[in-house]
């Protein structure tokens, strides 16, 4: 899209947002219903587009990880949104009584949304749910790395929405750069930390507030008393969904040294059980493109072959971008695989002798988007939770904290700014306007000049 077309689309939505600062629930509900229809009625088209983009993308995984949670998010907003948009009572300091305070949620205006390639449906829909529920108009830029999905989205949106509600912007990196430079009322970006820095810098030109959902190296802590069979099953589930191309996938595992060989053995058994005939298994997704495949391959090539533990006997296939799930046991924490977010089906195991050693390794790194802890004793689990900071946590499971509509989803520090989902998303994309109501009869005239003895007595009493 040409810059002038991009600007024209934005200008139209901007003008409309200023004409209609009050957006009733009927309008918001209609937009959410149209979003629900789009997802529900286009399920096959969505799966087909993602299969085309990935080379192969599990159809059932798309249903589980994208379509179903998108519908859950929409229906949650439809159920609760009318209540969220009501004026909220808040306490009033007693010396101002009988005055009262209220918080009035209002639409921000036009929300910009930049969507990554790994989960292009749900990471488009959930921000749109928040934007529409909060009464905003939206422009959305899907990833250039999922061209089939982007083309489907643009065509499908035109069937359900007018260009006065939602605009889809296709294009390469230059278009994305121009998109970030528009004076949105809020800009929500999901992607890498490196690109997130550039998005924030561009948004700063117009003081555009941002929500950045980034990534990082999300650790998993296995405690001494762990149920290892359960831990391996849940860790491998979270790691291999979408072939590890998940921002909250377990990035590396910290575990007692005595459990390392058992973990590898159980992980191999789990993969063989859940992904039989791996190269032709319809449930196992391919790496999105050759660039990402080569990046992952370079991680393996930099390691001692004795530290590489494939979980299947099948060979990697660069032509099909098929990569075998692999555990690695790096000897050096400075190796690239331990410094960069992996975003693929490679899982490092790092052993520790004391839990404090494991916690120190986590604290030395930027704060992650997710953290996982496996154990059976509440005091040990709580010790990990109290001594780590992460965007979100699952205990005795992985990734599914993101599916809770009543929990905020977001990062901290290098893993992101701001959180959304459910009411947290509604509030994030609303202006929560504070309003003070002063009644006709009030006592503030007693605090007006000329000041004298009575004033000083009153103010001293209030200060006590």
C-alpha positions as CSV (number, residue, x, y, z in Angstrom):
1,X,0.0,0.0,0.0
2,X,1.3,3.5,-0.9
3,X,2.0,5.9,2.0
4,X,-0.8,8.2,0.7
5,X,-3.3,5.4,0.8
6,X,-2.2,4.4,4.3
7,X,-2.5,8.0,5.5
8,X,-5.9,8.4,3.8
9,X,-7.3,5.3,5.6
10,X,-6.0,6.6,8.9
11,X,-7.3,10.1,8.4
12,X,-10.8,8.8,7.6
13,X,-10.9,6.7,10.8
14,X,-9.4,9.5,12.8
15,X,-12.1,12.0,11.7
16,X,-14.9,9.4,12.4
17,X,-13.5,8.7,15.9
18,X,-13.6,12.4,16.7
19,X,-17.2,12.7,15.4
20,X,-18.4,9.9,17.6
21,X,-16.7,10.1,21.0
22,X,-19.6,8.3,22.6
23,X,-20.0,4.7,21.2
24,X,-23.0,2.9,22.7
25,X,-23.0,-0.8,23.6
26,X,-25.3,-1.7,20.6
27,X,-22.6,-0.5,18.2
28,X,-19.8,-2.3,20.1
29,X,-21.8,-5.5,20.4
30,X,-22.5,-5.5,16.6
31,X,-18.8,-5.2,15.8
32,X,-18.0,-8.0,18.2
33,X,-20.7,-10.2,16.7
34,X,-19.3,-9.6,13.2
35,X,-15.9,-10.6,14.5
36,X,-17.4,-13.8,15.9
37,X,-19.1,-14.5,12.6
38,X,-15.9,-14.0,10.7
39,X,-13.9,-16.4,12.8
40,X,-16.7,-19.1,13.2
41,X,-17.8,-19.1,9.5
42,X,-14.3,-19.0,8.0
43,X,-12.6,-21.8,10.0
44,X,-11.7,-23.9,7.0
45,X,-10.4,-20.9,5.1
46,X,-8.2,-19.9,8.1
47,X,-6.7,-23.4,8.4
48,X,-6.1,-23.6,4.6
49,X,-4.3,-20.2,4.6
50,X,-2.0,-21.2,7.5
51,X,-1.2,-24.6,5.9
52,X,-0.2,-22.7,2.8
53,X,2.0,-20.2,4.7
54,X,3.8,-22.8,6.9
55,X,4.2,-25.5,4.3
56,X,2.2,-27.6,6.8
57,X,0.4,-26.3,9.9
58,X,-1.6,-28.8,11.9
59,X,-5.3,-28.1,11.2
60,X,-6.3,-29.3,14.6
61,X,-3.7,-27.2,16.3
62,X,-5.1,-24.1,14.5
63,X,-8.5,-25.0,15.8
64,X,-7.2,-25.5,19.4
65,X,-4.7,-22.6,19.6
66,X,-6.2,-20.0,17.3
67,X,-9.9,-20.4,16.4
68,X,-11.3,-21.7,19.7
69,X,-9.5,-19.2,22.0
70,X,-10.4,-16.3,19.6
71,X,-14.1,-17.3,19.9
72,X,-13.7,-17.5,23.7
73,X,-12.3,-14.0,23.9
74,X,-15.0,-12.6,21.7
75,X,-17.8,-14.3,23.7
76,X,-16.3,-13.2,27.0
77,X,-16.3,-9.6,25.9
78,X,-19.9,-9.9,24.6
79,X,-20.9,-11.2,28.1
80,X,-19.1,-8.6,30.2
81,X,-18.5,-5.6,27.9
82,X,-21.6,-3.7,28.8
83,X,-20.7,-3.8,32.5
84,X,-17.1,-2.8,31.8
85,X,-18.2,0.4,30.0
86,X,-20.3,1.7,32.8
87,X,-19.2,4.6,34.9
88,X,-17.4,3.2,38.0
89,X,-17.8,4.5,41.5
90,X,-14.7,5.1,43.5
91,X,-14.3,6.5,47.0
92,X,-14.2,10.2,47.7
93,X,-12.0,11.7,50.5
94,X,-14.2,12.4,53.5
95,X,-13.3,16.1,53.6
96,X,-14.8,16.6,50.2
97,X,-18.1,14.9,51.0
98,X,-20.9,15.1,49.9
99,X,-19.0,15.3,46.6
100,X,-18.5,12.1,44.6
101,X,-15.9,10.6,42.2
102,X,-16.5,8.4,39.1
103,X,-14.3,6.9,36.5
104,X,-15.8,7.1,33.0
105,X,-14.4,4.7,30.4
106,X,-14.2,6.3,26.9
107,X,-12.9,5.1,23.5
108,X,-9.4,6.3,22.7
109,X,-10.2,6.7,19.0
110,X,-8.1,4.7,16.5
111,X,-6.0,1.7,17.6
112,X,-3.2,0.4,15.4
113,X,-2.4,-3.4,15.7
114,X,0.7,-5.1,14.3
115,X,0.4,-8.9,14.1
116,X,3.2,-11.4,14.0
117,X,3.4,-14.5,11.8
118,X,3.4,-17.3,14.4
119,X,-0.2,-17.0,15.5
120,X,-1.6,-14.6,13.0
121,X,-5.3,-15.2,13.8
122,X,-5.5,-15.0,17.6
123,X,-2.9,-12.2,17.8
124,X,-5.1,-10.2,15.4
125,X,-8.5,-11.1,17.0
126,X,-7.7,-10.6,20.7
127,X,-6.4,-7.1,20.3
128,X,-9.4,-6.4,18.0
129,X,-11.7,-7.7,20.7
130,X,-10.3,-5.2,23.2
131,X,-10.4,-2.4,20.6
132,X,-14.0,-2.9,19.6
133,X,-15.2,-3.6,23.1
134,X,-13.7,-0.3,24.2
135,X,-15.5,1.5,21.3
136,X,-12.5,2.1,19.1
137,X,-11.9,1.9,15.4
138,X,-8.9,-0.1,14.2
139,X,-6.2,-0.5,11.6
140,X,-4.4,-3.8,11.5
141,X,-1.1,-4.8,9.8
142,X,-0.6,-8.6,9.4
143,X,2.8,-10.1,8.9
144,X,4.4,-10.1,5.4
145,X,5.6,-13.7,6.3
146,X,2.1,-15.1,6.2
147,X,0.9,-13.8,2.8
148,X,-1.9,-16.3,2.3
149,X,-3.3,-15.5,5.7
150,X,-3.0,-11.8,5.1
151,X,-4.8,-12.0,1.8
152,X,-7.6,-14.1,3.3
153,X,-7.9,-11.6,6.2
154,X,-8.2,-8.6,3.9
155,X,-10.8,-10.3,1.8
156,X,-12.8,-11.7,4.7
157,X,-12.8,-8.4,6.7
158,X,-14.3,-6.7,3.7
159,X,-17.2,-9.1,3.8
160,X,-18.1,-8.4,7.4
161,X,-16.9,-4.8,8.2
162,X,-16.9,-1.5,6.5
163,X,-13.8,0.5,6.0
164,X,-15.2,3.0,8.5
165,X,-14.7,0.3,11.3
166,X,-11.6,-1.8,10.4
167,X,-8.9,-1.5,7.8
168,X,-6.4,-4.2,6.9
169,X,-3.0,-3.0,5.6
170,X,-1.0,-5.5,3.6
171,X,2.7,-4.8,2.7
172,X,6.3,-5.5,3.4
173,X,8.7,-4.1,6.0
174,X,8.5,-0.5,4.6
175,X,4.7,-0.5,4.9
176,X,5.0,-1.7,8.5
177,X,7.5,1.1,9.3
178,X,5.1,3.7,7.8
179,X,2.3,2.1,9.8
180,X,4.1,2.6,13.1
181,X,4.7,6.3,12.3
182,X,0.9,7.1,12.1
183,X,-0.4,9.1,15.1
184,X,-2.6,6.4,16.5
185,X,-4.4,6.8,19.8
186,X,-2.8,3.5,20.8
187,X,-0.4,1.1,19.1
188,X,-0.3,-2.6,20.0
189,X,2.6,-4.6,18.6
190,X,3.4,-8.3,19.1
191,X,6.8,-9.5,17.9
192,X,10.5,-9.5,18.8
193,X,12.2,-7.3,21.4
194,X,14.5,-5.8,18.7
195,X,11.6,-4.7,16.5
196,X,9.6,-3.6,19.5
197,X,12.3,-1.1,20.3
198,X,11.9,0.4,16.8
199,X,8.1,0.4,17.1
200,X,8.3,2.3,20.4
201,X,10.8,4.8,18.9
202,X,8.5,5.5,15.9
203,X,5.4,5.8,18.2
204,X,7.3,8.4,20.4
205,X,7.2,10.9,17.5
206,X,3.5,11.4,18.2
207,X,3.6,10.4,21.9
208,X,1.5,7.4,20.9
209,X,1.1,5.1,23.9
210,X,2.1,1.5,23.1
211,X,1.4,-2.0,24.2
212,X,4.4,-4.2,23.3
213,X,4.0,-8.0,23.6
214,X,7.5,-9.2,23.0
215,X,9.3,-12.5,24.0
216,X,12.6,-13.6,25.5
217,X,13.9,-16.7,27.0
218,X,11.1,-18.1,29.1
219,X,12.5,-20.5,31.7
220,X,11.1,-23.7,33.2
221,X,12.1,-24.7,36.7
222,X,11.8,-28.4,37.7
223,X,12.0,-28.8,41.5
224,X,13.5,-31.8,43.3
225,X,10.2,-33.3,44.3
226,X,8.7,-33.1,40.8
227,X,6.4,-35.7,39.2
228,X,8.7,-36.0,36.2
229,X,6.4,-37.9,33.9
230,X,3.8,-35.1,34.3
231,X,6.4,-32.4,33.9
232,X,7.9,-33.8,30.8
233,X,4.4,-34.3,29.2
234,X,3.4,-30.7,29.9
235,X,6.7,-29.1,28.9
236,X,6.9,-31.0,25.6
237,X,3.3,-30.1,24.9
238,X,4.1,-26.4,25.4
239,X,7.3,-26.7,23.5
240,X,6.1,-28.5,20.4
241,X,2.8,-26.8,19.7
242,X,3.4,-24.9,16.5
243,X,6.8,-26.6,16.4
244,X,8.0,-24.3,19.2
245,X,7.2,-21.1,17.3
246,X,5.4,-19.6,20.3
247,X,6.4,-16.5,22.2
248,X,5.6,-18.2,25.5
249,X,7.0,-21.6,24.7
250,X,9.4,-23.1,27.3
251,X,12.7,-21.8,26.1
252,X,15.0,-23.7,28.4
253,X,14.7,-26.1,31.4
254,X,16.5,-25.8,34.7
255,X,16.5,-29.1,36.5
256,X,18.5,-31.1,39.1
257,X,21.5,-32.9,37.5
258,X,20.2,-36.3,38.6
259,X,17.1,-35.9,36.5
260,X,18.7,-34.9,33.2
261,X,19.1,-38.3,31.6
262,X,15.6,-39.3,32.7
263,X,14.1,-36.2,31.2
264,X,15.7,-36.9,27.8
265,X,14.5,-40.5,27.9
266,X,11.0,-39.6,28.9
267,X,10.8,-36.8,26.4
268,X,11.8,-39.2,23.6
269,X,9.1,-41.6,24.6
270,X,6.6,-38.8,24.8
271,X,7.4,-37.6,21.3
272,X,7.2,-41.1,19.8
273,X,3.9,-41.7,21.5
274,X,2.3,-38.3,20.6
275,X,3.9,-37.8,17.2
276,X,4.2,-41.2,15.6
277,X,5.7,-41.3,12.1
278,X,6.9,-37.8,12.7
279,X,7.9,-36.6,9.2
280,X,4.3,-37.4,7.9
281,X,2.5,-36.7,11.1
282,X,-0.4,-34.2,10.4
283,X,-0.2,-32.8,13.9
284,X,3.4,-31.6,13.6
285,X,3.9,-28.1,12.1
286,X,6.8,-27.0,9.8
287,X,9.1,-24.0,10.4
288,X,7.6,-20.9,8.8
289,X,10.4,-20.1,6.2
290,X,13.9,-21.0,5.2
291,X,15.4,-18.1,7.1
292,X,14.0,-19.3,10.4
293,X,15.0,-22.9,9.6
294,X,18.6,-21.8,8.9
295,X,18.7,-19.8,12.1
296,X,17.7,-22.9,14.1
297,X,20.1,-25.0,12.2
298,X,23.0,-22.7,13.1
299,X,22.2,-23.1,16.8
300,X,22.7,-26.9,16.4
301,X,25.9,-26.6,14.2
302,X,27.5,-24.5,17.0
303,X,27.1,-27.3,19.5
304,X,29.2,-30.3,20.3
305,X,27.4,-33.3,18.6
306,X,27.5,-35.1,22.0
307,X,25.3,-32.4,23.4
308,X,22.6,-32.8,20.8
309,X,19.8,-35.4,21.6
310,X,17.2,-35.8,18.8
311,X,13.9,-37.0,20.1
312,X,13.1,-38.9,16.9
313,X,15.1,-41.0,14.5
314,X,13.8,-39.1,11.5
315,X,16.2,-36.8,9.7
316,X,15.7,-33.0,9.4
317,X,14.5,-31.9,6.0
318,X,15.5,-28.4,4.9
319,X,13.4,-28.6,1.8
320,X,10.2,-29.2,3.7
321,X,11.4,-27.1,6.6
322,X,10.9,-30.1,8.9
323,X,12.9,-30.0,12.1
324,X,13.0,-32.9,14.6
325,X,12.3,-32.0,18.2
326,X,15.7,-31.9,19.9
327,X,17.0,-31.6,23.4
328,X,20.4,-30.0,23.8
329,X,22.7,-29.9,26.8
330,X,24.9,-26.8,26.2
331,X,28.1,-26.6,28.2
332,X,28.4,-22.8,27.9
333,X,25.7,-20.3,28.9
334,X,27.2,-17.9,26.4
335,X,26.4,-20.0,23.4
336,X,23.9,-18.4,21.0
337,X,21.2,-20.9,21.8
338,X,21.3,-19.8,25.4
339,X,21.5,-16.1,24.6
340,X,18.7,-15.7,22.0
341,X,15.0,-16.6,22.0
342,X,14.9,-20.0,20.3
343,X,11.4,-20.0,18.7
344,X,11.6,-23.5,17.4
345,X,11.6,-27.2,18.6
346,X,15.0,-27.1,20.3
347,X,15.0,-27.4,24.1
348,X,18.1,-26.8,26.2
349,X,18.5,-28.5,29.6
350,X,20.6,-26.7,32.2
351,X,21.3,-28.5,35.4
352,X,21.6,-27.0,38.9
353,X,22.8,-28.2,42.2
354,X,20.8,-25.9,44.4
355,X,17.5,-24.1,43.6
356,X,19.2,-20.7,44.5
357,X,21.6,-21.4,41.6
358,X,18.7,-21.8,39.2
359,X,17.0,-18.7,40.5
360,X,20.2,-16.7,40.1
361,X,20.5,-17.8,36.4
362,X,17.0,-16.5,35.8
363,X,17.7,-13.2,37.6
364,X,20.8,-12.6,35.5
365,X,18.7,-12.4,32.4
366,X,16.2,-9.9,31.2
367,X,12.7,-10.6,32.7
368,X,10.9,-13.2,30.5
369,X,7.4,-13.2,29.1
370,X,6.6,-16.4,30.8
371,X,7.9,-18.7,33.6
372,X,7.0,-22.3,34.4
373,X,7.6,-24.2,37.6
374,X,6.9,-27.9,38.3
375,X,6.8,-29.3,41.8
376,X,4.5,-30.8,44.4
377,X,5.3,-28.8,47.5
378,X,3.6,-25.4,47.7
379,X,6.3,-23.8,49.8
380,X,8.9,-24.6,47.2
381,X,6.7,-23.4,44.3
382,X,6.0,-20.2,46.2
383,X,9.7,-19.7,46.8
384,X,10.3,-19.7,43.0
385,X,7.3,-17.4,42.4
386,X,8.5,-14.9,45.1
387,X,12.1,-14.8,43.8
388,X,11.4,-14.3,40.1
389,X,9.7,-11.7,37.9
390,X,8.0,-12.7,34.7
391,X,5.1,-11.5,32.5
392,X,3.0,-14.5,33.4
393,X,3.3,-17.9,35.1
394,X,1.8,-21.4,34.8
395,X,2.4,-23.8,37.7
396,X,2.6,-27.5,36.8
397,X,1.7,-26.6,33.2
398,X,2.9,-24.5,30.3
399,X,1.4,-21.7,28.1
400,X,-2.2,-22.0,29.2
401,X,-2.1,-19.0,31.6
402,X,-2.5,-17.0,28.3
403,X,-5.9,-18.7,27.7
404,X,-7.4,-17.2,30.9
405,X,-9.6,-14.2,30.0
406,X,-9.6,-13.0,33.6
407,X,-5.8,-12.9,33.8
408,X,-3.8,-10.1,32.1
409,X,-1.4,-11.1,29.4
410,X,1.7,-9.1,28.9
411,X,5.4,-8.8,29.5
412,X,7.7,-6.9,31.9
413,X,10.9,-5.1,30.9
414,X,12.5,-6.5,27.8
415,X,9.5,-8.9,27.4
416,X,7.0,-6.2,26.9
417,X,5.0,-3.2,28.1
418,X,1.3,-3.3,29.1
419,X,-1.1,-6.2,29.3
420,X,-4.5,-7.0,27.8
421,X,-7.2,-9.8,27.6
422,X,-10.6,-9.5,29.1
423,X,-11.3,-6.4,31.1
424,X,-7.5,-5.7,31.2
425,X,-7.7,-5.2,27.4
426,X,-10.8,-3.1,27.7
427,X,-9.1,-0.8,30.2
428,X,-5.9,-0.7,28.2
429,X,-7.6,0.6,25.1
430,X,-10.0,2.9,26.9
431,X,-9.4,6.3,28.5
432,X,-10.5,5.9,32.1
433,X,-11.5,9.5,32.6
434,X,-11.7,10.6,36.2
435,X,-14.7,12.8,37.0
436,X,-15.2,14.8,40.3
437,X,-18.8,15.9,41.0
438,X,-19.2,18.9,43.3
439,X,-22.7,19.3,44.7
440,X,-24.2,22.8,45.3
441,X,-24.0,22.4,49.0
442,X,-20.4,21.9,50.1
443,X,-17.9,23.1,52.6
444,X,-15.0,24.2,50.4
445,X,-15.9,27.8,50.7
446,X,-14.6,27.6,54.3
447,X,-11.1,27.0,52.8
448,X,-11.1,30.1,50.5
449,X,-9.2,33.3,51.2
450,X,-8.9,35.6,53.0
451,X,-7.1,33.0,55.2
452,X,-7.2,33.5,58.9
453,X,-7.4,31.8,62.3
454,X,-10.4,29.7,61.4
455,X,-8.7,28.4,58.2
456,X,-5.5,27.5,60.0
457,X,-7.4,25.6,62.7
458,X,-9.3,23.7,60.0
459,X,-6.3,22.8,57.9
460,X,-4.3,21.7,61.0
461,X,-7.3,19.5,61.9
462,X,-7.4,18.0,58.4
463,X,-3.6,17.4,58.4
464,X,-3.9,15.4,61.6
